[in-house]
Amino acid sequence: HKPRDLGQARRRGSLPDAYTLEVSSPGIDRPLTRPADYVRFAGHLAKIECKTPVAGQRRFTGTILGGTETTVRLSNEAGDVDLPIAEISRAKLVLTDALIRAARAEAAPAEAEAETH
């Protein structure tokens, strides 16, 4: 159910007295949608697809070197390439051991903070 569906169901009285609401976030192999994502995940492997060819190709897999508001720099076996963010149609992190370790390290302080409150 969507949040507004739940609210409507509650007002109609059609929800059971007890229920579980689950909220999820994107997985660690999440889509990259904002320029800040490319900065945050620099050093990690990504698959990026462009709307039109860049340097003769539309699909890239490589290590994110960083990004700006307008460009993502990616390193792959052919070298480094700058991809215009406006040309990116799909971008996603690739699940790797390094990404899993980084996600665990990022989650550990948040979990410790939650336990103290």
CORFENQUI-V557270 format. One record per residue. RES is the residue in one letter. PHI is phi in whole degrees, 0 to 359 (none if undefined). Layout:
<<RES,PHI> <RES,PHI>>
This chain:
<<H,none> <K,274> <P,307> <R,291> <D,296> <L,296> <G,298> <Q,294> <A,296> <R,295> <R,296> <R,283> <G,79> <S,263> <L,263> <P,294> <D,300> <A,237> <Y,208> <T,248> <L,256> <E,253> <V,240> <S,235> <S,237> <P,301> <G,294> <I,289> <D,264> <R,286> <P,290> <L,260> <T,239> <R,240> <P,306> <A,297> <D,299> <Y,287> <V,284> <R,300> <F,256> <A,303> <G,96> <H,256> <L,280> <A,220> <K,249> <I,231> <E,241> <C,256> <K,294> <T,231> <P,300> <V,237> <A,53> <G,84> <Q,215> <R,254> <R,247> <F,228> <T,230> <G,183> <T,273> <I,289> <L,264> <G,145> <G,196> <T,236> <E,295> <T,239> <T,219> <V,245> <R,256> <L,234> <S,245> <N,221> <E,299> <A,273> <G,121> <D,266> <V,222> <D,260> <L,250> <P,294> <I,302> <A,297> <E,267> <I,279> <S,263> <R,205> <A,213> <K,212> <L,290> <V,263> <L,292> <T,227> <D,301> <A,296> <L,293> <I,297> <R,299> <A,295> <A,294> <R,295> <A,296> <E,290> <A,283> <A,303> <P,297> <A,293> <E,293> <A,297> <E,296> <A,295> <E,290> <T,275> <H,248>>
